């Protein structure tokens, strides 16, 4: 559809052991002939995306809240500290630099409710017309949590004033923007598929696909609800990408993936600071 544009926003980096993201990857495994620990302290960028559409403005994910050090559980801070950013890169600063505030967003699409993707959802509690979208299974799982655990923080999303609308699965939200159900990382992880005039089909995977290696080598993560479901979702994602010659943008990687004759097949990295149309 004419007029859709995607603008990536970069919010700095977390860091973690790469084996958390690619559990059991051959490059990280110890073997009889190579039993020295192959640990990599991995840069893990945080991104959100502003999607301009003739029928409304959408924000994909909500990054990490500026008070993460006070709010996160000790194990979250130990395993994946958000430790490399500027004030301008943090969510509120980046949104302001884009000339926007919470009241300017019509839809906040939360791929899932982990602390590094839903951290600023609470900022939309006074944005009276903003709809917060997530999968119904994700919302139900989060609502039934008895305590904060597994990288969820109820204070991010269990907030009076937030206007949640839950999605049942694969569904068109606005013309040429489709939510795609990819459970496994969490109960209701979702991707977003956007069809653009010049850039073709782009799929924002969030944590259904952490890294380019996750996609290329089909290696999942120990951070997840179901590794079996994750594998099924990865096969679904790749089949969809092949069918549509899509560009696939992983959740925590500057590198991008391409299928078939994707219009962006010559671009190896995300257009941070630019846009897709």
Secondary structure, 3 states (H helix, E strand, C coil): CCCCEEEEEEEEEEEEEHHHHCCCCCCCCCCCCCCCCCCCEEEEEEEEEEEEECCEEEEECCCCCCCHHHHCCHHHHHHCCEEECCCCCCHHHHHHHCCCCHHHCCEEECCCCECCCCCCHHHHCCCCCCEEEEEHHHHHHHHCCCCCCCCECHHHHCCCCCCEEEECCCEEEECCEEEEECCCCCCCCEEEEEEECCCEEEEEEECCCCCHHHHHHCCCCCCCCCHHHHHHHHHHHHHHHHHHCCEEEECCCCEEEECCCCCCCCCCECCCCCCEC
